[in-house]
Amino acid sequence: NRELAFAHSIRAAGVTYALTRDCNKGILSNCACVESSRNLVKDWSGCHDNVKFGDVLSRYFLNGLETGSRKKALINLRNNLQKRR
C-alpha cells in the first residue's frame, strides 16, 4: 500500500543520510571526501558529504534486511529504490 511504500522510502533516505553524515564526521573508516568537491569547500567545512557512499552502503544494508516471502521482499526492494529517485 502507499503508506508502507512511503515509510520504506523515508527509512531508506534516513539510513542514507545517517551514513553520509557519519562519513563526513569521520566516524566511518572506509569513506572519504568527494574528490571533485574537496577543493571547493575546504575553506568552509573541510569536505562535502559523500552522498554516493551513503547511498551505496544503505543499499547493501537495507536490501540485505529483506527476507520472508519473495513477493513481499520484491515489493520492499522496490520501495527502497524509490528514495533514490
DSSP file (Angstrom, degrees, kcal/mol; ACC not computed):
  #  RESIDUE AA STRUCTURE BP1 BP2  ACC     N-H-->O    O-->H-N    N-H-->O    O-->H-N    TCO  KAPPA ALPHA  PHI   PSI    X-CA   Y-CA   Z-CA
    1    1 A N     >        0   0    0      0, 0.0     4,-2.0     0, 0.0     5,-0.2   0.000 360.0 360.0 360.0 168.2    0.0    0.0    0.0
    2    2 A R  H  >  +     0   0    0      1,-0.2     4,-2.6     2,-0.2     5,-0.2   0.877 360.0  54.1 -64.2 -40.3    1.0    3.6   -0.4
    3    3 A E  H  > S+     0   0    0      1,-0.2     4,-2.5     2,-0.2    -1,-0.2   0.909 109.8  47.1 -63.7 -41.8    1.7    4.2    3.3
    4    4 A L  H  > S+     0   0    0      2,-0.2     4,-2.4     1,-0.2    -1,-0.2   0.901 111.7  51.0 -66.3 -40.5    4.0    1.3    3.6
    5    5 A A  H  X S+     0   0    0     -4,-2.0     4,-2.1     2,-0.2    -2,-0.2   0.910 110.9  49.0 -61.9 -41.8    5.9    2.4    0.4
    6    6 A F  H  X S+     0   0    0     -4,-2.6     4,-2.5     2,-0.2    -2,-0.2   0.920 110.2  50.8 -63.4 -44.2    6.2    5.9    1.9
    7    7 A A  H  X S+     0   0    0     -4,-2.5     4,-2.4     1,-0.2    -2,-0.2   0.904 110.9  48.4 -61.9 -41.9    7.5    4.5    5.2
    8    8 A H  H  X S+     0   0    0     -4,-2.4     4,-2.5     2,-0.2    -1,-0.2   0.893 111.2  51.1 -64.7 -39.3   10.1    2.4    3.4
    9    9 A S  H  X S+     0   0    0     -4,-2.1     4,-2.3     2,-0.2    -2,-0.2   0.920 111.4  46.5 -64.6 -44.2   11.2    5.4    1.3
   10   10 A I  H  X S+     0   0    0     -4,-2.5     4,-2.4     2,-0.2    -2,-0.2   0.903 112.1  51.4 -64.8 -41.3   11.6    7.6    4.4
   11   11 A R  H  X S+     0   0    0     -4,-2.4     4,-2.4     2,-0.2    -2,-0.2   0.930 110.5  48.4 -60.9 -46.0   13.6    4.8    6.2
   12   12 A A  H  X S+     0   0    0     -4,-2.5     4,-2.2     1,-0.2    -2,-0.2   0.905 112.1  48.5 -63.1 -42.0   15.9    4.4    3.2
   13   13 A A  H  X S+     0   0    0     -4,-2.3     4,-2.5     1,-0.2    -1,-0.2   0.895 111.0  51.6 -64.9 -39.2   16.5    8.1    3.0
   14   14 A G  H  X S+     0   0    0     -4,-2.4     4,-2.5     2,-0.2    -2,-0.2   0.898 109.7  48.3 -64.6 -41.6   17.2    8.3    6.7
   15   15 A V  H  X S+     0   0    0     -4,-2.4     4,-2.4     2,-0.2     5,-0.2   0.919 112.1  49.6 -64.8 -43.4   19.7    5.5    6.6
   16   16 A T  H  X S+     0   0    0     -4,-2.2     4,-2.4     1,-0.2    -2,-0.2   0.922 111.9  48.5 -60.8 -44.4   21.5    7.2    3.6
   17   17 A Y  H  X S+     0   0    0     -4,-2.5     4,-2.8     2,-0.2     5,-0.2   0.929 111.5  49.2 -61.5 -46.3   21.6   10.5    5.5
   18   18 A A  H  X S+     0   0    0     -4,-2.5     4,-2.5     1,-0.2    -2,-0.2   0.909 113.0  46.6 -62.5 -42.8   22.9    8.9    8.7
   19   19 A L  H  X S+     0   0    0     -4,-2.4     4,-2.0     2,-0.2    -1,-0.2   0.904 113.5  49.0 -65.8 -41.1   25.7    7.1    6.8
   20   20 A T  H  X S+     0   0    0     -4,-2.4     4,-2.1    -5,-0.2    30,-0.5   0.917 112.9  47.5 -63.7 -44.4   26.6   10.2    4.8
   21   21 A R  H  X S+     0   0    0     -4,-2.8     4,-2.0     1,-0.2    -2,-0.2   0.923 112.1  48.9 -63.4 -45.9   26.7   12.3    8.0
   22   22 A D  H  X>S+     0   0    0     -4,-2.5     5,-2.2     1,-0.2     6,-1.0   0.850 109.5  53.2 -65.6 -33.5   28.9    9.7    9.8
   23   23 A C  H ><5S+     0   0    0     -4,-2.0     3,-1.1     4,-0.2    -1,-0.2   0.937 109.2  48.7 -62.8 -47.0   31.2    9.5    6.9
   24   24 A N  H 3<5S+     0   0    0     -4,-2.1    -2,-0.2     1,-0.3    -1,-0.2   0.854 110.1  51.5 -62.5 -36.2   31.7   13.3    6.9
   25   25 A K  H 3<5S-     0   0    0     -4,-2.0    -1,-0.3    -5,-0.1    -2,-0.2   0.544 115.3-115.0 -79.8  -6.8   32.3   13.3   10.7
   26   26 A G  T <<5S+     0   0    0     -3,-1.1    -3,-0.2    -4,-0.5    -2,-0.1   0.609  81.6 123.4  84.3  11.6   35.0   10.6   10.3
   27   27 A I      < +     0   0    0     -5,-2.2     2,-0.4    -6,-0.2    -4,-0.2   0.854  65.3  60.8 -73.1 -35.4   33.0    8.0   12.3
   28   28 A L  S    S-     0   0    0     -6,-1.0     3,-0.4    -9,-0.1    -2,-0.1  -0.765  71.8-156.2 -94.8 139.4   33.1    5.5    9.4
   29   29 A S  S    S+     0   0    0     -2,-0.4    -1,-0.1     1,-0.2    -2,-0.0   0.718  79.8  61.3 -91.3 -21.0   36.6    4.4    8.3
   30   30 A N  S    S+     0   0    0      2,-0.0     2,-0.3     0, 0.0    -1,-0.2  -0.062  91.6  74.4-102.1  35.0   36.0    3.3    4.7
   31   31 A C        -     0   0    0     -3,-0.4     2,-0.3    -8,-0.1     0, 0.0  -0.930  53.8-173.0-139.2 165.5   34.8    6.6    3.2
   32   32 A A        -     0   0    0     -2,-0.3    21,-0.1     1,-0.1     3,-0.1  -0.889  37.1 -66.1-148.0 174.5   36.4    9.8    2.1
   33   33 A C        -     0   0    0     -2,-0.3     2,-0.6     1,-0.1    16,-0.1  -0.270  59.4 -98.3 -60.8 153.2   35.7   13.3    0.9
   34   34 A V    >>  -     0   0    0     14,-0.5     3,-1.3     1,-0.2     4,-1.3  -0.696  35.0-142.9 -74.8 118.4   34.2   13.6   -2.6
   35   35 A E  H >> S+     0   0    0     -2,-0.6     4,-0.6     1,-0.3     3,-0.5   0.868  94.7  52.5 -55.7 -45.0   37.3   14.4   -4.6
   36   36 A S  H 34 S+     0   0    0      1,-0.2    -1,-0.3     2,-0.1     4,-0.2   0.717 116.5  40.7 -68.0 -18.7   35.7   16.9   -7.0
   37   37 A S  H <> S+     0   0    0     -3,-1.3     4,-1.5     2,-0.1     3,-0.4   0.593  89.1  89.7-103.0 -13.6   34.3   18.9   -4.2
   38   38 A R  H <X S+     0   0    0     -4,-1.3     4,-1.0    -3,-0.5     3,-0.4   0.899  91.1  43.0 -55.8 -48.2   37.3   18.9   -1.8
   39   39 A N  H  < S+     0   0    0     -4,-0.6     4,-0.3     1,-0.2    -1,-0.3   0.798 109.2  59.0 -70.9 -28.1   39.0   22.0   -3.1
   40   40 A L  H  4 S+     0   0    0     -3,-0.4    -1,-0.2    -4,-0.2    -2,-0.2   0.830 119.8  23.3 -70.9 -31.8   35.8   24.0   -3.4
   41   41 A V  H >X>S+     0   0    0     -4,-1.5     4,-2.3    -3,-0.4     5,-1.4   0.355  85.4 105.6-119.4   6.1   34.8   23.7    0.3
   42   42 A K  T 3<5S+     0   0    0     -4,-1.0    -1,-0.1     1,-0.3    -3,-0.1   0.818  82.2  55.3 -61.9 -28.2   38.0   23.1    2.2
   43   43 A D  T 345S+     0   0    0     -4,-0.3    -1,-0.3    -3,-0.1    -2,-0.1   0.779 118.4  32.9 -72.7 -24.9   38.0   26.7    3.5
   44   44 A W  T <45S-     0   0    0     -3,-1.3    -2,-0.2    -4,-0.1    -1,-0.1   0.904 140.1  -8.4 -97.7 -54.4   34.4   26.3    4.9
   45   45 A S  T  <5S-     0   0    0     -4,-2.3    -3,-0.2     0, 0.0    -2,-0.1   0.469  81.3-118.6-131.5  -3.4   33.8   22.8    6.1
   46   46 A G  S   <S+     0   0    0     -5,-1.4     2,-0.3    -8,-0.1    -4,-0.2  -0.051  84.7  13.9  92.6 -34.9   36.7   20.6    5.1
   47   47 A C  S    S-     0   0    0     -6,-0.3     2,-0.1   -14,-0.1    -9,-0.1  -0.937  71.1-114.8-172.9 140.9   34.7   18.2    2.9
   48   48 A H        -     0   0    0     -2,-0.3   -14,-0.5   -14,-0.3     2,-0.2  -0.476  50.3 -90.2 -75.4 156.2   31.4   17.7    1.2
   49   49 A D        -     0   0    0     -2,-0.1     2,-1.5   -16,-0.1     3,-0.2  -0.482  33.4-130.3 -63.9 136.7   29.1   14.9    2.3
   50   50 A N     >  +     0   0    0    -30,-0.5     4,-1.8     1,-0.2     3,-0.2  -0.637  38.1 167.7 -90.7  78.6   29.9   11.7    0.4
   51   51 A V  H  > S+     0   0    0     -2,-1.5     4,-2.6     1,-0.2    -1,-0.2   0.839  71.4  59.7 -64.4 -34.9   26.3   11.0   -0.6
   52   52 A K  H  > S+     0   0    0     -3,-0.2     4,-2.5     2,-0.2    -1,-0.2   0.923 105.6  48.4 -61.0 -43.3   27.3    8.4   -3.1
   53   53 A F  H  > S+     0   0    0     -3,-0.2     4,-2.6     1,-0.2     5,-0.3   0.937 112.4  48.6 -60.6 -47.1   29.0    6.4   -0.4
   54   54 A G  H  X S+     0   0    0     -4,-1.8     4,-2.1     1,-0.2    -2,-0.2   0.878 112.0  49.7 -60.8 -38.8   25.9    6.7    1.9
   55   55 A D  H  X S+     0   0    0     -4,-2.6     4,-1.8     2,-0.2    -1,-0.2   0.932 112.5  45.7 -66.6 -46.6   23.6    5.6   -0.9
   56   56 A V  H  X S+     0   0    0     -4,-2.5     4,-1.7     1,-0.2    -2,-0.2   0.935 115.3  46.3 -64.1 -46.4   25.7    2.5   -1.9
   57   57 A L  H  X S+     0   0    0     -4,-2.6     4,-2.4     1,-0.2    -1,-0.2   0.879 109.9  53.8 -66.1 -37.0   26.1    1.4    1.7
   58   58 A S  H  X S+     0   0    0     -4,-2.1     4,-3.1    -5,-0.3     5,-0.4   0.854 104.6  56.4 -66.4 -32.7   22.4    1.9    2.5
   59   59 A R  H  X S+     0   0    0     -4,-1.8     4,-2.4     2,-0.2     5,-0.3   0.951 109.6  44.7 -61.0 -48.4   21.5   -0.3   -0.5
   60   60 A Y  H  X S+     0   0    0     -4,-1.7     4,-1.4     2,-0.2    -2,-0.2   0.926 117.9  45.1 -60.2 -44.9   23.6   -3.2    0.9
   61   61 A F  H  X S+     0   0    0     -4,-2.4     4,-0.7     2,-0.2    -2,-0.2   0.965 119.7  36.9 -65.7 -54.5   22.2   -2.6    4.4
   62   62 A L  H >< S+     0   0    0     -4,-3.1     3,-0.9     1,-0.2     4,-0.5   0.903 117.6  49.4 -70.0 -41.7   18.5   -2.2    3.6
   63   63 A N  H >< S+     0   0    0     -4,-2.4     3,-0.8    -5,-0.4    -1,-0.2   0.822 106.4  58.1 -68.3 -28.5   18.4   -4.7    0.8
   64   64 A G  H 3< S+     0   0    0     -4,-1.4    -1,-0.2    -5,-0.3    -2,-0.2   0.699  97.8  61.9 -71.8 -18.8   20.1   -7.3    3.0
   65   65 A L  T << S+     0   0    0     -3,-0.9     2,-0.7    -4,-0.7    -1,-0.2   0.651  77.7 106.4 -78.9 -15.3   17.3   -7.0    5.5
   66   66 A E    <   +     0   0    0     -3,-0.8     2,-0.2    -4,-0.5     7,-0.1  -0.538  42.2 140.6 -76.5 111.4   14.7   -8.2    3.1
   67   67 A T        +     0   0    0     -2,-0.7     2,-0.3     5,-0.0    -2,-0.0  -0.736  28.9  59.5-132.7-177.4   13.6  -11.7    4.0
   68   68 A G  S    S+     0   0    0     -2,-0.2    -2,-0.0     4,-0.1     5,-0.0  -0.639  94.9  12.5  95.0-152.3   10.4  -13.6    4.0
   69   69 A S     >  -     0   0    0     -2,-0.3     4,-2.5     1,-0.1     5,-0.2  -0.291  69.0-127.7 -64.2 144.9    8.1  -14.2    1.1
   70   70 A R  H  > S+     0   0    0      1,-0.2     4,-2.4     2,-0.2     5,-0.2   0.890 107.9  52.8 -60.0 -41.4    9.6  -13.4   -2.3
   71   71 A K  H  > S+     0   0    0      2,-0.2     4,-2.0     1,-0.2    -1,-0.2   0.936 111.8  44.2 -62.8 -47.2    6.7  -11.2   -3.3
   72   72 A K  H  > S+     0   0    0      1,-0.2     4,-2.5     2,-0.2    -1,-0.2   0.904 112.9  52.1 -65.1 -40.9    6.9   -9.1   -0.1
   73   73 A A  H  X S+     0   0    0     -4,-2.5     4,-2.5     1,-0.2    -1,-0.2   0.907 109.2  50.0 -62.5 -41.6   10.7   -8.8   -0.4
   74   74 A L  H  X S+     0   0    0     -4,-2.4     4,-2.1     2,-0.2    -1,-0.2   0.892 110.4  50.3 -64.5 -39.1   10.5   -7.7   -4.0
   75   75 A I  H  X S+     0   0    0     -4,-2.0     4,-2.3     2,-0.2    -2,-0.2   0.926 111.7  47.8 -63.9 -44.2    7.9   -5.0   -3.1
   76   76 A N  H  X S+     0   0    0     -4,-2.5     4,-2.4     2,-0.2    -2,-0.2   0.881 109.6  52.6 -66.0 -37.9   10.2   -3.8   -0.2
   77   77 A L  H  X S+     0   0    0     -4,-2.5     4,-1.8     2,-0.2    -1,-0.2   0.902 109.9  49.5 -62.5 -40.4   13.2   -3.7   -2.5
   78   78 A R  H  X S+     0   0    0     -4,-2.1     4,-1.2     2,-0.2    -2,-0.2   0.913 110.4  50.2 -63.4 -42.6   11.2   -1.6   -5.0
   79   79 A N  H  X S+     0   0    0     -4,-2.3     4,-0.7     1,-0.2     3,-0.3   0.883 108.0  52.9 -64.8 -38.0   10.1    0.7   -2.1
   80   80 A N  H >< S+     0   0    0     -4,-2.4     3,-0.7     1,-0.2     4,-0.3   0.880 106.7  54.2 -62.2 -37.0   13.8    1.1   -1.0
   81   81 A L  H >< S+     0   0    0     -4,-1.8     3,-1.6     1,-0.2     4,-0.3   0.803  93.7  71.5 -66.7 -29.9   14.6    2.1   -4.6
   82   82 A Q  H >< S+     0   0    0     -4,-1.2     3,-1.5     1,-0.3    -1,-0.2   0.821  88.0  61.0 -60.3 -33.1   12.0    4.9   -4.6
   83   83 A K  T << S+     0   0    0     -3,-0.7    -1,-0.3    -4,-0.7    -2,-0.2   0.722  97.7  60.8 -68.8 -17.2   14.0    7.1   -2.2
   84   84 A R  T <         0   0    0     -3,-1.6    -1,-0.3    -4,-0.3    -2,-0.2   0.524 360.0 360.0 -85.4  -5.2   16.8    7.2   -4.8
   85   85 A R    <         0   0    0     -3,-1.5    -1,-0.2    -4,-0.3    -2,-0.2   0.436 360.0 360.0 -97.9 360.0   14.6    8.8   -7.4
